[in-house]
Amino acid sequence: MKLSLALASCLIFFLAAATTAATARCTFEIIVKTDGRRNAGTDARVSLQVRATSGPTLTITNLESWGQMAAGHDYFEKGNLDRFRGTGACMPSEPCNMVLTSDGSGNKPGWYVSYVMVTQLAQGRLPSMTHRWAVDQWLAVDEAPHMLTTERRGCGIGAAAP
């Protein structure tokens, strides 16, 4: 009887957490590090998709619109550590898959990205969860690997902030 009660309690806890994740809005903090090499910065529009192993996908079609830097800041420039913040549907577990895209527009369309870090802040019974993806590549048509989109997977492999 005690074992059944314990199992039922655990099941209720996990269902409540899943329900909270499915219906609640969470705040997300995003950090993007542009490399310091020559011509690493970009004026292109950047989009980001992030998801956990299950549940909703966070889609930001214009990452700069979530910007948290001072007015007039030029995002995604050489050596920048840019910060972003916004809300989206809560993920039930660690954000672990990421797609980063440059639209290749602007005066300087090529972009060398060092890393992207996404944190879903605590909401209800959901704890704060962070994942950091090393990108270390160009998003450019004139630099290898000659692509404007990159995808990183890493479910189950958390990384500490630098």
C-alpha positions in Angstrom: 0.0 0.0 0.0 2.8 2.4 0.9 4.6 1.6 -2.3 1.5 2.2 -4.4 1.0 5.5 -2.6 4.6 6.6 -3.3 4.3 5.6 -7.0 1.1 7.5 -7.3 2.6 10.6 -5.7 5.6 10.5 -8.1 3.2 10.1 -11.0 1.2 13.1 -9.9 4.3 15.2 -9.5 5.6 14.4 -13.0 2.2 14.9 -14.6 1.9 18.3 -12.8 5.3 19.3 -14.1 4.4 18.3 -17.6 1.1 20.1 -17.4 2.9 23.2 -16.1 5.4 23.0 -19.0 2.6 22.5 -21.6 0.5 25.4 -20.5 2.8 27.9 -18.8 4.9 30.7 -20.4 8.5 30.9 -19.4 11.2 33.5 -19.7 14.2 32.6 -21.8 17.6 34.2 -21.6 19.9 33.8 -24.6 23.6 34.7 -24.9 25.3 34.7 -28.3 29.1 35.0 -28.6 30.5 36.3 -31.9 34.1 35.3 -32.5 36.9 37.9 -32.5 38.4 37.0 -35.8 38.5 39.4 -38.7 35.1 40.0 -40.4 33.3 37.8 -37.9 30.4 40.1 -37.3 27.3 40.4 -39.4 24.4 42.8 -40.2 22.2 39.9 -41.3 18.9 39.0 -39.6 19.4 36.0 -37.2 16.8 33.5 -36.2 16.9 30.8 -33.5 14.9 27.6 -32.8 15.4 25.7 -29.6 13.6 22.6 -28.3 13.9 19.9 -25.6 13.6 16.2 -26.2 9.8 16.7 -26.3 7.3 19.5 -26.0 7.1 22.9 -27.7 9.8 24.5 -29.9 10.9 28.1 -29.1 11.1 29.9 -32.4 12.5 33.4 -32.7 12.4 34.7 -36.2 14.3 37.9 -35.4 16.6 37.3 -32.4 17.6 41.0 -32.3 14.0 41.9 -31.4 14.7 40.1 -28.0 17.8 42.2 -27.5 18.7 43.4 -24.0 21.7 45.5 -24.8 21.8 49.3 -24.6 19.9 51.4 -27.1 21.8 51.7 -30.3 23.9 48.5 -29.7 25.0 46.8 -32.9 24.3 43.1 -32.4 26.4 40.2 -33.7 29.5 42.2 -34.2 33.1 41.0 -33.9 33.9 39.9 -30.3 30.4 40.7 -29.0 28.7 38.9 -26.2 25.0 39.7 -26.9 22.2 39.1 -24.5 18.5 38.5 -25.3 15.4 37.9 -23.3 11.8 37.0 -24.1 8.9 34.6 -23.3 7.7 31.4 -24.9 6.0 28.1 -24.0 7.8 26.3 -21.2 9.9 23.3 -22.1 9.4 20.2 -19.9 13.1 19.5 -19.8 16.5 21.0 -20.7 16.6 22.9 -24.0 19.0 20.7 -25.9 18.5 21.0 -29.7 19.3 24.3 -31.5 19.0 25.6 -35.1 20.7 29.0 -35.7 20.1 30.7 -39.1 21.4 33.9 -40.7 19.4 35.2 -43.7 22.6 36.3 -45.4 21.4 39.9 -45.8 23.1 43.2 -45.1 26.4 44.8 -45.8 28.3 42.1 -43.9 26.3 38.8 -44.3 29.0 36.4 -43.1 29.1 35.6 -39.4 31.4 33.5 -37.2 29.6 32.3 -34.1 31.5 31.0 -31.1 28.6 29.7 -29.0 25.0 30.0 -28.1 23.6 29.6 -24.5 19.9 29.3 -23.7 18.4 29.4 -20.2 14.8 28.7 -19.4 14.2 30.5 -16.1 12.3 28.7 -13.3 8.5 28.7 -13.6 6.2 27.0 -11.0 7.6 23.5 -10.5 10.0 23.7 -13.4 13.6 24.5 -12.4 15.9 26.8 -14.4 17.6 24.8 -17.2 20.5 25.9 -19.3 22.3 24.5 -22.3 25.4 25.8 -24.1 26.2 24.8 -27.7 29.7 25.3 -29.1 29.1 26.5 -32.7 32.6 27.6 -33.8 31.8 28.0 -37.4 30.9 30.5 -40.2 27.3 31.0 -41.2 28.2 32.3 -44.6 28.0 31.3 -48.3 31.6 32.4 -49.0 33.2 30.6 -46.1 33.3 26.9 -45.3 31.0 25.0 -44.6 29.1 27.4 -47.0 25.8 27.3 -45.2 23.6 29.9 -43.5 22.1 27.5 -41.0 23.7 25.2 -38.4 22.1 22.7 -36.1 23.4 21.4 -32.8 22.1 18.5 -30.8 23.0 17.9 -27.2 20.1 16.4 -25.2 21.5 15.0 -21.9 24.8 16.8 -22.2 24.5 20.0 -20.2 27.3 22.6 -20.2 28.4 25.1 -17.7 28.6 28.8 -18.6 32.1 30.1 -19.5 
